[in-house]
Amino acid sequence: MSLSPLGLKFIDNNEGFPNHRPYNNPLGYATAGYGRSLHKSPYTAADVAKYGGMTKAQALALLKQDLASRVAAVIISEGSFKSISI
């Protein structure tokens, strides 16, 4: 199963694309894009070299990869689907 366009839009609208470069999440862990965890320590120059200048399209591609194994389709009504992370 894959993330539906509606599920991706929901995440984009609610999470937002905060930075075009790595940042530290509230726990102080290196993070990129829509919340991809890089490692359990502050971001480094190597992280900036690899993820700095990330475009929104690149961040969405990483998000799709991260969610690929965690997505379940939920039938909301006949013929209507949304995706959630489990």
C-alpha positions in Angstrom: 0.0 0.0 0.0 1.2 3.5 -0.6 0.4 6.9 0.7 -2.5 8.5 -1.1 -2.3 12.0 -2.6 -4.9 13.1 -0.1 -2.8 11.6 2.8 0.3 13.3 1.5 -1.5 16.7 1.2 -2.9 16.3 4.8 0.7 15.8 6.2 2.0 18.6 4.1 -0.7 21.0 5.3 -0.3 20.0 8.9 3.4 19.5 9.2 4.6 22.0 6.7 8.1 22.1 5.1 10.0 24.0 7.9 13.5 24.2 6.5 15.5 23.8 3.3 18.4 22.5 5.5 18.7 20.1 8.5 17.5 21.3 11.9 17.3 19.9 15.4 13.9 18.6 16.5 12.6 19.4 20.0 14.7 16.5 21.4 17.8 18.0 19.8 18.1 15.3 17.1 19.1 16.0 13.6 16.1 16.2 11.3 15.5 17.0 7.6 12.5 17.8 5.4 9.2 16.8 6.9 10.7 15.2 10.0 13.1 12.6 8.7 15.2 11.6 11.7 18.9 11.6 10.6 20.5 10.5 13.9 20.1 11.0 17.7 22.4 14.0 18.0 22.4 17.6 16.8 22.9 18.1 13.0 26.4 18.3 11.7 28.2 19.9 8.8 27.9 16.5 7.0 24.1 16.7 7.4 24.1 20.2 5.9 26.3 19.0 3.0 23.9 16.1 2.3 20.5 17.7 3.0 21.2 21.5 2.7 19.3 23.2 0.0 16.6 20.5 0.0 13.6 21.3 -2.2 10.0 20.7 -1.2 9.8 18.0 -3.9 12.9 16.2 -2.4 11.4 16.5 1.1 8.1 15.0 -0.1 10.1 12.1 -1.8 11.8 11.4 1.5 8.5 11.5 3.3 7.0 9.0 0.9 10.0 6.7 1.5 9.7 7.0 5.3 6.0 6.2 5.3 6.0 3.5 2.7 6.0 0.7 5.3 3.8 2.5 7.8 0.8 3.5 5.7 -2.6 1.9 5.9 -5.6 2.9 3.8 -8.7 3.7 5.8 -12.1 3.6 4.1 -13.9 6.8 5.1 -16.9 6.3 2.9 -17.6 4.3 -0.2 -14.9 5.1 -2.8 -13.2 7.6 -0.5 -9.9 6.8 1.1 -7.4 8.6 3.4 -4.1 7.4 4.6 -2.8 7.3 8.1 0.6 6.4 9.7 0.5 3.4 12.0 
